[in-house]
Structure formats: C-alpha cells, structure tokens
Amino acid sequence: MLDKVNVSDTERTRALGLSTVAFTACFAVWTIFSIIGIEIKAELGLSEFQFGLLVATPILTGSLTRLILGVWTEQYGGRIVFTAQMLLTAAATWMLTWASSYTMYLIAALGIGLAGGSFIIGVAYVSRWYDAGKQGTALGIFGAGNVGAAVTKFVAPFVMVAYGWQGVAHVWAAALALMAVVFYVFAKDDPALVAQRISGRKSPSLAEQFAPLKNLQVWRFSLYYFFVFGAFVALALWMPHYLVDVYHLDIRTAGMSAAAFSLSASLFRAYGGHLSDRFGARSVMYWTFGFSLVLLFMLSYPPTDYVIQGKDGPIAFSTQMGQWPFVITLFVLGFFMSLGKAAVFKHIPVYYPNHVGAVGGLVGMIGGLGGFVLPISFGALLDLSGIYTSCFALLFIIVAISLAWMHLTVRAMERAAQGTALDRLPQLPEMQDIHDPEAQAQTRVLQEWKPEDPDFWEQKGRRIARRNLWISIPALLLAFSVWMVWSVVVARLPAIGFNFTQGQLFWLAALPGLSGATLRIFYSFMVPIFGGRLWTTLSTASLLLPAMGIGYAVQNPETPYLIFLVLALLCGFGGGNFASSMANIAFFYPKAEKGNALALNAGLGNLGVSVMQFAVPIAITASVFGALGGQPQTMSDGGQLWMQNAGFIWVPLIIAATIAAWIGMNDIADARASIKEQSIIFSRKHNWIMCVLYTGTFGSFIGYSAGFPLLTKLQFPEVNALQLVFLGPLVGALSRAGTGWISDKFGGGRVTFWTFLAMIVAVFGVIFFIGIKEQPGAFWGFFASFMALFFLTGVGNASTFQMIPVIMAREVPRLMKGLSKDEVLKQAGRESAAIIAFTSAIAAYGAFFIPKAYGTSIALTGGPAAALWGFLAFYVICAVLTWAYYTRRGGLLFEVERNVSAAPLAA
C-alpha cells in the first residue's frame, strides 16, 4: 500500500463523498429499465424472455467493462476515467429516446450499461485514499451508492406518469452529465497515482495486473459476489414486474415496494463494511449466506393448497405469502445481501492491495454478469414452470453452493493448520471416553502407492488397481444410464397422455446435460478431498433419487411439468460421476497403462447410454416388478406401457453397485489434495486447450446421444427409430474402449487431428441426407453418417485423454524446475487427473447445448441444419488447435509422436 501520510482527512472525505454521489447517479441510470422497461414492454408487445433480455442488456455491458475499467483506473487514475465513463453513459441514455425498434433499444441499452462499470472505478479510486483498517468502512459507504436503484424506483414512476418514459431518460441523462462535470472539477488524483508520477515509475503492465486472476480464491470471491450483487441487481430489475403480476399493484406502488428492497440492499452496505472491519469479512459472509438460505426458502415456497385426509374427513388449508410479508422478507434479505457486498470487497484490498483494479474488476464483472444472466433465467424459469417463485428457488441453490464452497475451503485451511490432530478426534463429543484413534484407522486407505515402480506394480499394484477399475466400470455405466434416460422417456411421454410441447420435451432432454456438466466441475475435485472409495459410494447412491422419482412421476399424467424439470436436473448426478470416476482411476495406474485403463473405464461406462436406450424400450413394455411396480399407462392407440420401469429397473443395480464400491474399493493417501492444490490447473494453458478438444469429442458423443432419438423421430417420423438409436452410443462407447491402443501406437495428437477432419466429413453427410430426407434411402444415409460420427467421437475421446498425461509429463518439469524426479511424477499425475476430470466437466455441456441447439434451430429455421453447420465449424476450430499446438513441426507432441514407433508414447 502506498504512503498516505500526506493526505488530509478533508481530501479523503471529499474523494469518498464525490465518488459515492457519482456512483449513486450511475446506478440510478443503470437500473432505469426496471421502470421504463415496463412501458416499453407494453409498447412493443414483448414476451417475458424479450423483456428479461432488455432489462438485462445494460447489466451485460456494465459487467464486461468492469475488468478493463478497473485496469484503466489503476493506470490513468479514477478522476479522468470516472468522468469519461459518466459522459459516455449520459449520451447513450439520451439517445435511447431515438430508438424505434426492439433491436435499436437493445443497442442503446448496451451503451447505458457503461453506468455499471462505475463501481470498479470507484473501488480502485477510493481504496487508494484509505489504509487497510478503514477500507472496509470506506468501501461500504461508497457501495451504498447502490441506493441509486431505489432512487429510480421512487422517482422514475412519477416522472414517467407525468412526462412518459422518454422524460425519465432525458432527466437521468442530464443529471449524469452534470455529475460528470462536477466530479472532474472538484475531484483530485489519488495519492498513489500522484506518488507514481513524482517517482517516474511506469504503470504496471497488463500481465502484472492480471497475474492474481489465476488464483482460485479470486473466482470463489466472484461466486459470492454473483449472489450478493448480481442477485441484488437482478431482483431490483425483476421485482416491479413481479409485484405487478403477482400482487396486481400499479406501477407506482410496485416501484415503491421494490425500492424497499433496493434501499436495504444498498444503505446497509456501509454498516457491512464497519462489521467486516470489526468482526472479519468471513464472519459476515457466514451471516449473509446463512440468513439468506432461510429467507430464500420462505420466498421460494409457492402458494399451495393442501388437503389432508383426517379422522373426521378432509382437512383443507393453504399457504401463501401476502404482499406486506413479502415486502418485509425481501427487505430483510436485502439487508444481509448488503452486508455480504461489503464483506466481499473487504477481502480484495487486503489480499491484493496492488491489484485492486484487476481483481476487483473480475469479481465485479462476474457479479454484474449475475445481474445479466439471472433476469433472463428468471424469465426462462417462469416460462418453463409457470411458477413465479421459481426465481427465488434458483437463488436458494446458488447460495447453498456458495456456502458449501466457502465452508469446505475454511475447513481445508483449518485441517492444513492442525495436521493430523483433527483426524484423532471422535466423531461425537460423547464418544471421547471410548474413542481409540488407532482402532478407527482407515483400513482401506493405501498409504503407499507407487504404480511407476515395476516391482510394486507386478507384486501388488496391478491386482488392486484392476479390482477398483472393475468396480468403477459398472458404477459408471449405471451413472450414464440414469443421466441419459430422458433421451428415451421424452419420446414416449406424449403417447401416455403428457401434453408437453416440442420445446418442453427438448428441455427435458437437455437439462440433465446442463446439470451433469455443472456438477462435473465440482465432482472434479471431490476424489482428492473425500477419497475415491467414499465418493464413489456416495455418488452412486445418489442415482437412486432420480431413478425412483421418474418411476413415480410418469405414472400420473397430471404430474406438473415442474416435477419433471427437477427430475431432469437430478439426473445430472449421473453425469457428474464421470469426472470423479476418471480422476479416481487415473491415480491407480502407471503412465504406461493409464490410457488403456481410462479408455476402458470411460468406454464401458459410456456404454450405459446404449444399454439404457436398448433396455428401457423393452422394459417399459412389460410388468417387470408386478404389483410393486404400479399400474400400466394406456396409450392413445389403446396399447399399454409400464413407463415407470424406465426408472425402477436401475434401482436394484444401483444398490448393488453402491455396496460393491463401499466394500471393494480403496483410497490412496498420496492422492489426497485440497481444492487449492488442485486449482493450479487453471493457470495451465493446455488445460483450457484440452477443454475445447474434449468438448469436440466427448461433448459431441454425449450431446448426440441425448438428442439423437428425438431428432430422428422428428426428421423421419415414418421410421421406428427407437429400435435403432441405441446403436449410436453403443458404437461410440465400444470404439472408445477398443481404440485406445491406436493412440498409444501412433500418438494421441495425430489421432485427434485426423479424427476431427473425419468428423467434419461425417457432419456434412448428416446435413446432406437431412436435405433430401423425402427421398428413398435418405434415412439410411442419415443413420450411417451418424454411426460414423459416434464411432469417431469414441476414437477422439480415447485419444484426447491419452494426450493429457503426456502433455503434463513434458510441461511440469518445465514449469516447476525445482522438483525432484519423484515430485515431478507425483505432481504430473495429480495435475493430469485434475485436468482429465475438469475437461470432462466442460465437455459435458455438450449434452445440453446439442439438443438445445436442435430445438432452437428447428424453432428459428424449421430444421436442424443450422445447428449442424455450427457443429461443423466448431470441429474445424478443434482441428486447427490440435495442429497448431501439438502435431505440427515444432508442436509440443511432434517429436514424441514422430519417434513413437521406436519408443511407445505412454512409456
């Protein structure tokens, strides 16, 4: 922190006061659409989604610009950057009144969004005037400028009634331009910038300012701010609309009621800074997340009618939160969110005093993106579920994840400080007298594991590794079966009385991919934290929830669509398992056998998709479980189906796999690592490149598996395709399991490159045969092209995973030169396992985006060809990346793969 001895209290107060007023004015402009957007919505006849996009667009600009504005503030000073930002925003706000179409409104909204970038300018500027012990309070006072949202909600409705929404835009633009002039005239350059000019030092480079962004801690702070600030902005924008629709208020009353939330979520930020200085920011974050969980649960509970069959007849009652209890609860939620906003930004100047602009810019950007993403999500959830309180349910999930991540990180830090002392404590205080630490030692933990030692591997290691692999494979197979079960179920739901639209059916097919991919990000780090045995047991047992839920839900055509959405999301548990399973098996095998072991685990695990698509259509035609399974459903053609068997048939198998994992698997002591230790992969360039390549292979496999049945049924309705679609995942899974040796022989990079070229040709074939689908034989050409695609994705899945250990074996010695040979092997193995898991997480989003791309393409163009052209373009990018970084002369793997015939690549 630069010296501030020569700065007077008057100068500090002036800098803080001017910045706070300027930020208040900017925030009032930033949230202007929360009021005028309602009238614009009526004028243009916008849908809920279009309205959500309009009010969220300024938030996008304000978020994305925060990172660069923070950097510019550190380089050029807050006085000049703040002034320029306000003048540009004022001009964009005035020009909003010139718009004449929805597209022009969106473009103008992008310019208005510059107002949101003012936050990080002020943080970087104000923090340089105060010492660490007072920064929390100062930044809390500055952050109270969020009250600008309340100013808009209080005043704008009255201005709009008198002069129209154009009058609001003119007044707000003029006020902001005047504030820009006042700030430029009366503000001074911060002391750090003055000292830098006097000394002649150059401003830090972009690389130096962005260096801390590789720390996982920064991204954890960003998630916190995604809720405390992003959700605040989202709710500030959404609440007037919510109150008008739910409680039937007029716009003035709705605006003033919503302003109560904006006030509490803004004014108490200064108090949150004071509490953070006094009690610590971490304690304040615990208060924020804990109380927010309770309050969001109350807000997310929808109005419900209950009928209980009592002794004397039915007992009926209902639950519903009235208008004023709702406003009061929202006010209290805003209070704790305001404390959290101050606490997050108390951390940043303490941990990163010389990088407040860059770190604060990133955290502010992610938080601001919450204000963009969440209103759109609120609108989409409302359209999908029809339940207004679904917006609060989404926030409840975000808070739960944030609290869990924070608490696990704190516990990991405590464990690192206490060492083994915590392991010797009893699980309950009452067990202190009878607790024997030695007797409680974990007998299934392998304290010594040296797979690279030939003697150890032959005498002991191979046997144990194989046992863990052959227990892991069926558990992973079941996980894939449950994950992708909706790809078959959705095709049959209309036949048994569920009147869902095509869009709703595509959502059910796509959501397991979205939740599974997201869970994989977290599952990627779980094995080193909990151990492979415990985590495999828990993650396999979790499959019982969606399996049993589907079995019960499909038996009643009156089951709400929301229940099906929840079950589709829960099926993501199966998708998450892949990341932890692959990371676990990677620890057991030496490099020479790792590629084949991973190919077997993944390939035979992927086989679960094909097994499911083969078994479920058969199982639903018979009463497999008799009276225990429930009654059949009558189809529109008079036939019968036992659709519940699509879920129930997996239950006994899941139970058996869970027991086998607990009894037969092992943990490896050396594989234990905290999230912090694993997070080094986020600074590895090749981690991100391999994420792209694996998305091209596995993302395609799982996305095509999820969307193939429904796409085939829609494009070729005259063909009974459900009897054939299981062949695609079967071909892809077997090709992955059986082609790992090709990469070992010729090199993973080469195989990956040629695989992408072949996939380009195969996709072109699919596009061609869809274009002539009315002609004889078109289906078989379409089907053959897809079979080729599935085969190629399997080959590419094996080859990309084979590349990762080889890449890290070459990169770790270069990047960490102080390590011994054994330490290099251990570090390379740890990073390879983490990268394998993380790339699988990112790639799994293909299970969501590919089916959703089909649905969007059909809705916009009438056919899936546009989506397929997009996939083809992505494969071209993947091929170019593979060649540029790995297989060209001078590429990372060129020399190794050129000599692969003389020395096996994996050795």
Summary of the structure (lengths in Angstrom):
residues: 907
radius of gyration: 29.1
end to end distance: 50.5
largest distance: 88.5
contacts: 3446
relative contact order: 0.08
helix: 79%
strand: 2%
